[in-house]
Amino acid sequence: MTYRIDPRGAPAEGLRDALADRLDKAIAALEDWPKGLHEAIHDARKKFKKYRGALLLMRGVNRDVARGQNARIRDAARLLGDARDAAALVETATAIRDAAKDERERAILADLVDRLTARRDRLIEADEALEARMADVVSACREARSVVEALPQKGKRKRHISSIAAGYARTIRRGRDALKAASRSGEAEDFHELRKHVKYHGMHCELLAGLWPSVMDARMAEAKAAGDKLGEDHNLAALAEALAAENNIPVPARAAIDEIIAAHSAGWRSDGLAAASRLFAGDAQATAQWVVELFEAASGEQEGGTDRALTET
């Protein structure tokens, strides 16, 4: 199984297999720890995001299951949030340290990395229930897996295609709304919302890459570029919030860190907005029809076949 829907097969079956694949990989990460505890949690949370992204395409196919599964995995991921968030702060501080413009800046940021690393390790060591919560998350994944396995696989192909196309277009429409909000407000919360829709759209392009690989691969690359920039900005906002609660950082060092964060954030936001603008350009409703026609062309349902669908959209 892979995170991709075969456009010639049953769409509901493809979605089911993609959902099952993400759950299986999340379970493996949390049980095996192939790269250590921190990486296991990080890897599992990434799988959960892709799982929830696929559920957005399932809403029209089975709304009740999609909503229930989204809540189940969202709540499971939150059980691992504190540990992952502490590790993410270390990664963000390390990234801006490595990009330091001079030795003074590097020294200030190196001290910050050391502080955050010690904080992360203290949190992990003090969290005696972390491994038990990881086991609870695995149990939640197995329960979700049983629901996914029971989903119907066949029938109602045209309705399922229409529902998937509507979900694809809905994310574009919501992404465009989030883009406008972030551009107007400049608030970290609005940029975070934009990032979520960018990431979800990239996931949908991955799921539907079989419809037109070269086009979907290009959109995936654009979504990754935008998501990475907006993700770095989100991480900086979280870092700034964490530093606001720290009382033992010297005032000159804090001022320097604030300036560094502001400078990096401005660049990443600018690049992220530009990429998101390209990604969410165009008419969402026309995009939904485009997806339907590509499904039809892949299965030979459209008169003229694949070539006609590709040249007319």
GINORLIN-V759210 format. One record per backbone hydrogen bond with DSSP energy under -1.0 kcal/mol. CO is the residue of the C=O (numbers start at 1). NH is the residue of the N-H. Records with the same first field share a line. If there is no record, write none. Layout:
CO=NH + NH
This chain:
2=4
6=9
10=14
11=15
12=16
13=17
14=18
15=19
16=20
17=21
18=22
19=23
20=24
21=25
22=26
23=27
24=28
25=29
26=30
27=31
28=32
29=33
33=36
36=40
37=41
38=42
39=43
40=44
41=45
42=46
43=47
44=48
45=49
46=50
47=51
48=52
49=53
50=54
51=55
52=56
58=62
62=66
63=67
64=68
65=69
66=70
67=71
68=72
69=73
70=74
71=75
72=76
73=77
74=78
77=80
78=81
80=84
81=85
82=86
83=87
84=88
85=89
86=90
87=91
88=92
89=93
90=94
91=95
92=96
93=97
94=98
97=100
102=106
103=107
104=108
105=109
106=110
107=111
108=112
109=113
110=114
111=115
112=116
113=117
114=118
115=119
116=120
117=121
118=122
119=123
120=124
121=125
122=126
123=127
126=128
127=130
129=133
130=134
131=135
132=136
133=137
134=138
135=139
136=140
137=141
138=142
139=143
140=144
141=145
142=146
143=147
144=148
145=149
146=150
148=151
156=160
157=161
158=162
159=163
160=164
161=165
162=166
163=167
164=168
165=169
166=170
167=171
168=172
169=173
170=174
171=175
172=176
173=177
174=178
175=179
176=180
177=181
178=182
179=183
180=184
181=185
182=186
187=191
188=192
189=193
190=194
191=195
192=196
193=197
194=198
195=199
196=200
197=201
198=202
199=203
200=204
201=205
202=206
203=207
204=208
206=209
207=5
208=211
212=216
213=217
214=218
215=219
216=220
217=221
218=222
219=223
220=224
221=225
222=226
223=227
224=228
225=229
226=230
227=231
228=232
229=233
230=234
231=235
232=236
233=237
234=238
235=239
236=240
237=241
238=242
239=243
240=244
243=246
250=254
251=255
252=256
253=257
254=258
255=259
256=260
257=261
258=262
259=263
260=264
261=265
262=266
263=267
264=268
265=269
266=270
267=271
268=272
269=273
270=274
271=275
272=276
273=277
274=278
275=279
276=280
283=287
284=288
285=289
286=290
287=291
288=292
289=293
290=294
291=295
292=296
293=297
294=298
295=299
296=301
302=305
305=309
306=310
307=311
308=312
